[in-house]
Amino acid sequence: MVETARQRLVAAILVLLLAALPALASLLAMPDLISLGTQVAIYAIATVGLNLLIGTTGLPSFGHAAFFGLGGYVVGILAFHAAEDSAVFGLFPGATDAWIVWPLAIIIAALAALLIGALSLRTAGVSFIMITLAFAQMLFYLFAALKTYGGDDGLGFRRRNALPWVSPRDDVAFYYVCAAALLLVLAGFHLVARSRFGNVLQGIRQSERRMAAIGLRSYRYKLAAFTLAGGVAGLAGALQANMLRFVSPDMLHWTTSGDFMVMVVLGGTGTLFGPVLGAAAMVLLQTWLAQWTEHWMIVMGPLLVAVILLARRGLWGALAGK
Amino acid sequence: MTLLLEQVLNGLQYGVTLFLLAAGLTLVFGIMGLINLAHGSLYMIGAFVAARTQAATGSFLLAVPAGMAAAALTGMAVEATILRRLYARDHLDQVLATFGLILFFNEVMAMLFGRQPMMAPIPDFLSGSVTFIPGVPYPVYRLAIIAVGVLVAGGLYGLIVHTRVGMLVRAGATNRDMVRALGVRIGLLYTLVFGLGAMLAGLSGAMVGPLLSVQVGMGDRILISTFVVIVIGGLGSIRGALVGALLVGMIDTLTRAFLPGLLRGVMAAADADSIGAGLSSMAAMILMAVVLMVRPRGLFPAHG
């Protein structure tokens, strides 16, 4: 993954950029860089999880936005009840402490992934793509119908989740929180990819039949990977909700799932830093194109087609070599 | 009871609309192994071109063929330039590239026709309603859609079971590589099949114009329902597409019509309406999940 000298160099530059972005933003007098960087870090976190499925295990999940959105809604709903001083489903109170809300977002997203994965992984290939898409759309319709929590219009809340030592109003501090979370998730991916579990996942991608032949139940490993990726997406969703102080069904929309898949492939499928590059490319492209013309999709669409047809190694492969 | 009959007919009409889309999508998947997200865009193109033609000429009989032709030509052009290169790729690449095509086509339509929804009028000779079941007057236009769907289903059956092209289509759906190995001009067959599928999508879009609003993104939502249809029916199977489309059309329409009413018995009216609407949007997906649990390859799997 990160082996040659060139790959080490590119990786080091990326981590440095991540650490020095706020300094760079004030140096260049471009304060927008902070929010762009935060968005990149959050998308990258979700994409690392999806990369474990698509890149490592060979599972093209088209419903990753479901877990992203669930994580976001955990933050939004708990903040809503905390502000109203009412109870969630009449059972437990709302919450605004990050130490309570974020782990809860991860756990709920992971549980949903466990459930959806248990059903979806009975199929393979195109059916798997479609059934993950369908489950995600089901959750999308569900949240769009929940009028209590804003329905189609989404749900705003006043203040970010409270963290010790960090002011909820400080955007630079929040950027560092997201960047640190990204580094943690990357380290986790690195460890998982090198572990026995990661080896099995790669074996499943290469040949599921071979894994069965050496006596491994691939279903359990795939389900574990799916659950893990869902939890990571939940974390990303919780951060996204905090960044915008707003959640809406759009977070669960199927185009969001498509965007995550694009980021995986654009960055470099199965590579450690690919998701960071993919997320950065996507966010920067969207921002720049949108400044240039309101019809930016007319460039984005064909660009995407060209990337898929021509640039198969992704950005990591182009920058760091194979 | 009369309401139920009316809603069953509505379900049939929605099912027919879905079938016209699903038939093309499942043929393309069965024969080329391509999963084409941009199929919904062809439906949208058919709807826009038909609505605009009707507005310009006032003739519905001109509008429908125009929509079909626009969709077919766009489809064949995209197949020859882009999609052809994707046949040998894995499904992930196909999904992403055709996802890019959706973004493109949505934006092109927005630039050409604007983001305001258009509404096409129902043509005079198909307006009004008839009472063929006592006590249930039903719009002629919706009946016409059902009739067209039945005709197309019959025509497809004849084409696939009784012609030489149909024989190749069936052979291709069973074993692509063998058809290729036997020296069939597979490129021509691919373009023909793709054009046929695109034309049916255009027909579907042109016909729903007077019922739904014609707007950018209209293809995306029905695309997902269409995928549900072909996964339920079994990927690559026309018969499966027909059964799946009717099942999804019925379930979607009936839950939409009756679920809020049923829920009102147990909860407040406003909640019942919104939750009922949400649940009925989910109903077809739940059906798909159940079918895949029992038969992971759909009801009528095409590949042996």
Interface residues (C-beta under 8 A of the other chain):
Chain A: I54 P60 F62 L119 R122 T123 G125 V126 S127 I129 M130 I131 L133 A134 F135 Q137 M138 Y141 L142 A144 A145 L146 K147 G151 W254 T255 G258 M261 V262 V265 H295 M297 I298 M300 G301 P302 L303 L304 V305 I308 L309
Chain B: F29 I35 I82 R85 L86 R89 D90 H91 L92 D93 V95 L96 A97 F99 G100 L101 I102 L103 F104 F105 N106 E107 V108 A110 M111 D220 I224 F227 V228 V231 L235 A270 D271 S274 I275 A277 G278 L279 S281 M282 M285 I286 M288 A289 L292 M293 P296 R297 G298
